Amino acid sequence: MTYDDIAVALIVGNWKMNTTVNSAITLANAVKFQIEDQFRHEVVVCPPYVSLHSVSETLRGSNIAVGAQNMHSETNGAVTGEISAEMLSQICQYVIVGHSERRTYFSESDLFINLKLLAALSADITPILCVGENLEDRDSGLAHDMVSSQLEANLNGMDLDSKIVIAYEPVWAIGTGQSASPEIAQDMMFHIREILADLVGNRSEAIPLLYGGSVNEDNIGVYVSQADIDGALVGGTSLNADAFCRLVANASRTER
Ligand code: PGA
């Protein structure tokens, strides 16, 4: 996808902490086989670190890109157990940054996420920045404020002429089967687009906005037909090759 052609849906599969190296290769092959003849989309799969290289090799020459699920902000050094953007840059094109599971379970701060984004861009990897409110924020009418504050802190100092993707994932919709209504999703995407417009003017139109949270083959169509939704970040459904490929096909067919 060129980012000037956002009519093409961008579908990202986040495999989270699932698959072994062998089953990741099997899943990647199954997706590759079924997706090969579909063109109206950009597809990315994000396996666990240990499978990144094998999945990249499996998908080499296909129209499916590979992403990591996380990275550290430092380039190298004494940070046991961590992976840098520079390391990732030799094996993948995208990296998910600031997923709510990282923010919640690993206490990742907005500042740390900001540093990761800057590091990803320096290494020429496209970051997929995740933002989203929790249920308490939504119930108290603070959803917009929460997302604004995440975006402003996370994007601080960034050159948004670089490639970046933003995923809006309401925390209450992730893995719960309770996807946000298309109206809620579109309303927040419009809000995000306005924040981006303040930062980069018309260029905000070229930043792909993904919805994430219980997306499946049946509901993808209503999301990608919204004015400000350019694709989806998909967790559970991306682990089933058949369902994921049907989801991609349903996104591809949707015109808006
Ligand atoms: P889900 O996960 O599709 O399983 O809700 C989405 C995500 O966490 O990115």
Residues whose N, C-alpha, C, O or C-beta is under 5 A from the ligand:
A	BS01	PGA	N14 A173 I174 G175 T176 G212 G213 S214 V215 L233 V234 G235 G236
